[in-house]
């Protein structure tokens, strides 16, 4: 019996996004993220909170006694920009509040998550060109390692739009059958139920067990590899089918077991099935800056290269 089964009994109970926080820096990336946040808010009837952090100027600490708002030039400028940001987006009657605070991005966001009882954090992330090969991190990618609430990250390849609440037609859940994936699964199922979408369950297996085959004779290694692939594929398909009990969803989930390197396999499955949202677990880290700069880190690679938003749930 799959270790995931108890997570879905009873049916994805209590998962909702009552309060959604969008962290914004007024960039194009934030504009794409606002579109996704608005779509989720419309679907769930959520309260949307836009938060902007005003960092201290270099070599100038945050004062112990804050300046009155009318004398705080940076705060006034940020308030003007956030109004322009919302006006350009056209929120069409959504319930929306704004909050601007002095401090580091993580301090401001974590405080807002706690005080407003946030159920979903939405962030946009910037592309980094060739530098991304060496340093995949950004503020958004660091934050997802620290927050306990789900994080919806909108990467640089996601097209603007998606304001229609019915845009979630196909949802991909990528799993390694670990604890983080177990936490993410109920969100994938709940989103699928709520959107009447098609769920695609994906597990990627490395192309070959190098440690086992490296020193074997060529013929023996080839035969052994074929047997290993068939056994792993069969076992993985069995585990995928056990994740969502029959009758849980209106549409039977599709199960995909790929023999590919991560994260390329997830991205290929995303393109092949025309996926609108990826859901996956993210391993937590006590040092988010270090974690987000590990070369070829799976979560960050998927976020940077996916053509749809990625919902991560910290394990």
C-alpha positions as CSV (number, residue, x, y, z in Angstrom):
1,X,0.0,0.0,0.0
2,X,1.4,3.4,-0.9
3,X,2.5,5.6,1.9
4,X,0.5,8.4,0.2
5,X,-2.9,6.8,0.7
6,X,-3.6,8.1,4.3
7,X,-3.0,11.6,3.1
8,X,-6.1,11.5,0.8
9,X,-8.5,10.1,3.4
10,X,-11.0,11.7,3.5
11,X,-11.0,13.4,0.1
12,X,-8.4,16.3,0.3
13,X,-10.2,17.8,3.3
14,X,-9.8,21.4,4.2
15,X,-7.5,22.6,1.4
16,X,-8.4,26.1,0.3
17,X,-6.7,29.3,-0.4
18,X,-8.7,31.9,1.7
19,X,-5.8,34.4,1.9
20,X,-3.3,34.8,-0.9
21,X,-0.1,36.9,-0.7
22,X,1.6,38.3,-3.7
23,X,5.1,39.6,-3.1
24,X,5.9,42.3,-5.6
25,X,8.7,44.5,-6.8
26,X,6.6,46.0,-9.6
27,X,8.7,44.3,-12.3
28,X,7.4,42.4,-15.3
29,X,8.0,39.2,-13.3
30,X,5.6,40.5,-10.6
31,X,3.1,41.4,-13.3
32,X,3.0,37.7,-14.5
33,X,2.7,36.6,-10.9
34,X,-0.2,39.0,-10.3
35,X,-2.1,37.4,-13.2
36,X,-1.7,33.9,-11.7
37,X,-2.6,35.2,-8.2
38,X,-5.7,36.9,-9.5
39,X,-6.8,33.6,-11.3
40,X,-6.4,31.7,-8.1
41,X,-8.2,34.4,-6.0
42,X,-11.2,34.3,-8.4
43,X,-11.4,30.6,-8.3
44,X,-11.4,30.4,-4.5
45,X,-13.0,33.8,-3.7
46,X,-9.8,34.6,-1.9
47,X,-8.6,37.8,-0.2
48,X,-5.6,39.0,-2.1
49,X,-2.8,40.8,-0.2
50,X,0.0,42.6,-2.2
51,X,3.2,43.1,-0.2
52,X,6.2,45.2,-1.1
53,X,9.4,45.3,1.0
54,X,11.4,48.6,1.0
55,X,15.0,47.6,1.8
56,X,17.1,49.9,3.9
57,X,19.5,52.1,1.9
58,X,23.1,50.9,1.9
59,X,25.0,51.8,5.1
60,X,21.8,53.2,6.6
61,X,20.1,51.0,9.3
62,X,16.3,50.9,9.7
63,X,15.5,53.6,12.3
64,X,14.2,52.4,15.6
65,X,11.4,55.0,15.4
66,X,9.8,55.0,11.9
67,X,9.4,58.2,10.1
68,X,5.8,59.5,9.8
69,X,4.4,58.2,6.4
70,X,4.2,61.7,4.9
71,X,8.0,62.3,5.5
72,X,9.1,58.8,4.3
73,X,10.0,59.4,0.6
74,X,10.6,55.7,-0.2
75,X,7.3,54.7,1.4
76,X,5.4,57.3,-0.5
77,X,7.1,56.3,-3.8
78,X,6.3,52.7,-3.2
79,X,2.6,53.5,-2.4
80,X,2.4,55.4,-5.7
81,X,3.9,52.5,-7.7
82,X,1.7,49.9,-6.1
83,X,-1.4,51.9,-7.1
84,X,-0.1,52.1,-10.6
85,X,0.7,48.4,-10.6
86,X,-2.8,47.5,-9.7
87,X,-4.4,50.0,-12.1
88,X,-2.4,48.6,-15.0
89,X,-3.5,45.0,-14.1
90,X,-7.2,45.7,-13.9
91,X,-8.4,43.6,-10.9
92,X,-12.0,43.6,-11.9
93,X,-13.6,43.7,-8.5
94,X,-11.2,41.3,-6.7
95,X,-10.9,41.8,-2.9
96,X,-7.4,43.2,-2.6
97,X,-5.3,44.9,0.1
98,X,-1.8,46.3,0.0
99,X,1.0,46.4,2.5
100,X,4.3,48.2,2.3
101,X,7.0,47.7,5.0
102,X,10.6,48.6,5.5
103,X,12.9,45.6,5.9
104,X,14.4,42.6,4.2
105,X,12.2,40.7,1.7
106,X,12.1,37.6,3.9
107,X,11.4,39.5,7.1
108,X,8.5,41.4,5.5
109,X,7.0,38.4,3.8
110,X,7.3,36.1,6.8
111,X,5.6,38.6,9.0
112,X,2.8,39.1,6.6
113,X,2.3,35.4,6.2
114,X,2.0,35.0,9.9
115,X,-0.2,38.0,10.6
116,X,-2.6,37.6,7.7
117,X,-2.8,33.8,8.0
118,X,-1.7,33.3,4.4
119,X,-2.6,30.0,2.7
120,X,-0.7,30.6,-0.6
121,X,2.4,32.8,-1.4
122,X,2.8,33.9,-5.0
123,X,6.0,35.3,-6.5
124,X,7.5,36.0,-9.8
125,X,11.1,35.2,-10.6
126,X,13.5,36.7,-13.1
127,X,15.5,34.9,-15.7
128,X,19.3,35.1,-15.3
129,X,20.6,34.1,-18.8
130,X,23.9,32.3,-18.8
131,X,24.6,33.2,-15.2
132,X,21.7,30.8,-14.2
133,X,23.9,27.9,-15.1
134,X,26.2,28.8,-12.1
135,X,23.7,30.5,-9.8
136,X,20.1,29.4,-10.0
137,X,19.0,31.4,-6.9
138,X,16.9,34.5,-6.6
139,X,14.9,36.1,-3.8
140,X,11.8,34.1,-4.9
141,X,13.7,30.8,-4.9
142,X,15.3,31.4,-1.5
143,X,11.9,32.2,0.0
144,X,10.4,28.9,-1.1
145,X,12.9,27.0,1.0
146,X,11.8,28.9,4.2
147,X,8.0,29.3,4.2
148,X,5.7,26.6,5.4
149,X,2.8,27.6,3.2
150,X,2.6,26.5,-0.5
151,X,4.4,28.8,-2.9
152,X,3.3,29.5,-6.5
153,X,6.3,30.7,-8.5
154,X,5.8,32.2,-12.0
155,X,9.0,31.9,-14.0
156,X,10.3,33.9,-16.9
157,X,9.0,31.6,-19.6
158,X,5.4,31.9,-18.4
159,X,3.3,34.0,-20.8
160,X,1.3,36.8,-19.3
161,X,-2.4,36.2,-19.0
162,X,-4.3,33.3,-17.4
163,X,-6.9,35.6,-15.7
164,X,-9.7,33.2,-16.7
165,X,-10.4,31.0,-13.7
166,X,-10.9,28.0,-15.9
167,X,-7.3,28.1,-17.2
168,X,-6.2,25.0,-15.2
169,X,-7.1,22.3,-17.7
170,X,-4.1,19.9,-17.0
171,X,-2.1,19.7,-13.8
172,X,1.1,17.7,-13.5
173,X,2.2,16.3,-10.1
174,X,5.9,15.3,-10.1
175,X,6.9,12.9,-7.3
176,X,9.9,11.1,-6.0
177,X,7.7,9.3,-3.4
178,X,9.4,11.2,-0.6
179,X,8.0,13.2,2.3
180,X,7.9,16.5,0.4
181,X,5.9,14.9,-2.4
182,X,3.6,13.4,0.2
183,X,2.8,16.9,1.5
184,X,2.3,18.3,-2.0
185,X,-0.1,15.5,-3.3
186,X,-3.3,16.7,-1.5
187,X,-2.8,20.1,-3.2
188,X,-2.5,18.6,-6.6
189,X,-5.6,16.5,-6.1
190,X,-7.6,19.4,-4.6
191,X,-6.7,21.8,-7.4
192,X,-7.7,19.1,-9.9
193,X,-11.0,18.6,-8.2
194,X,-11.8,22.3,-8.0
195,X,-10.8,23.0,-11.6
196,X,-12.3,19.8,-13.1
197,X,-8.8,19.4,-14.6
198,X,-6.8,16.4,-15.9
199,X,-4.2,15.2,-13.4
200,X,-0.9,13.8,-14.7
201,X,1.2,11.8,-12.2
202,X,4.9,11.8,-13.1
203,X,7.9,9.9,-11.8
204,X,11.3,10.1,-13.4
205,X,13.8,7.4,-13.0
206,X,17.5,8.0,-13.9
207,X,18.4,6.4,-17.2
208,X,20.8,3.8,-15.6
209,X,22.1,2.7,-12.2
210,X,25.7,3.7,-12.9
211,X,27.0,2.5,-9.6
212,X,25.8,-1.0,-10.3
213,X,26.7,-1.4,-13.9
214,X,30.0,0.5,-14.2
215,X,32.3,-2.5,-13.6
216,X,30.2,-5.2,-15.2
217,X,31.1,-6.9,-18.6
218,X,29.4,-5.1,-21.4
219,X,26.9,-7.9,-22.3
220,X,26.0,-8.6,-18.7
221,X,25.6,-4.9,-18.0
222,X,23.2,-4.5,-21.0
223,X,21.1,-7.4,-19.9
224,X,21.1,-6.3,-16.3
225,X,20.2,-2.7,-17.3
226,X,17.1,-3.9,-19.4
227,X,15.9,-6.0,-16.5
228,X,16.5,-3.2,-14.0
229,X,14.6,-0.7,-16.2
230,X,11.6,-3.0,-16.6
231,X,11.4,-3.8,-12.9
232,X,11.7,-0.1,-11.9
233,X,9.1,1.0,-14.5
234,X,6.6,-1.6,-13.3
235,X,7.1,-0.8,-9.6
236,X,6.9,3.0,-10.3
237,X,3.7,2.6,-12.3
238,X,2.2,0.6,-9.4
239,X,3.1,3.3,-6.9
240,X,1.7,6.1,-9.1
241,X,-1.6,4.3,-9.5
242,X,-1.8,3.9,-5.7
243,X,-1.4,7.7,-5.1
244,X,-5.0,8.6,-6.0
245,X,-7.6,5.9,-5.1
246,X,-10.1,5.1,-7.9
247,X,-13.2,7.4,-7.9
248,X,-11.4,10.3,-6.2
249,X,-11.4,12.4,-9.3
250,X,-13.9,12.7,-12.1
251,X,-11.2,12.0,-14.7
252,X,-8.8,9.1,-14.2
253,X,-5.3,10.3,-13.6
254,X,-2.7,9.6,-16.3
255,X,0.5,7.9,-15.0
256,X,3.8,8.7,-16.6
257,X,7.1,6.9,-15.7
258,X,10.0,8.3,-17.6
259,X,13.6,7.2,-17.9
260,X,15.3,10.6,-18.1
261,X,17.5,12.9,-16.2
262,X,15.9,15.4,-13.8
263,X,14.6,17.9,-14.3
264,X,14.6,17.6,-18.1
265,X,12.1,14.7,-17.9
266,X,9.6,16.8,-15.9
267,X,9.9,19.6,-18.4
268,X,9.4,17.3,-21.4
269,X,6.3,15.7,-19.8
270,X,5.0,19.3,-19.1
271,X,5.3,20.2,-22.8
272,X,4.0,16.8,-24.1
273,X,0.8,17.0,-22.0
274,X,0.3,20.8,-22.4
275,X,0.4,21.3,-18.6
276,X,-1.0,24.5,-17.1
277,X,0.4,24.0,-13.6
278,X,3.2,21.8,-12.0
279,X,2.8,20.7,-8.4
280,X,5.8,19.3,-6.6
281,X,7.5,19.0,-3.2
282,X,10.4,21.2,-2.2
283,X,13.0,20.1,0.3
284,X,13.4,22.7,3.1
285,X,16.7,24.2,4.0
286,X,18.0,26.0,7.1
287,X,20.3,28.0,4.7
288,X,18.1,29.1,1.7
289,X,20.8,31.1,0.1
290,X,23.1,28.1,-0.1
291,X,20.3,25.8,-1.2
292,X,19.2,28.0,-4.0
293,X,22.7,28.2,-5.5
294,X,23.4,24.5,-5.8
295,X,24.1,24.0,-9.5
296,X,21.3,22.3,-11.4
297,X,19.1,22.1,-8.3
298,X,15.9,20.4,-9.4
299,X,13.3,22.8,-8.1
300,X,15.0,25.9,-9.4
301,X,15.7,24.4,-12.8
302,X,12.0,23.5,-13.2
303,X,10.8,27.0,-12.1
304,X,13.2,28.8,-14.5
305,X,12.4,26.7,-17.6
306,X,8.8,25.7,-17.1
307,X,6.2,27.4,-19.4
308,X,3.6,27.3,-16.6
309,X,3.5,28.3,-12.9
310,X,5.0,25.9,-10.4
311,X,3.4,25.2,-7.0
312,X,5.8,23.9,-4.4
313,X,5.1,22.6,-1.0
314,X,7.9,22.4,1.5
315,X,8.6,19.0,3.0
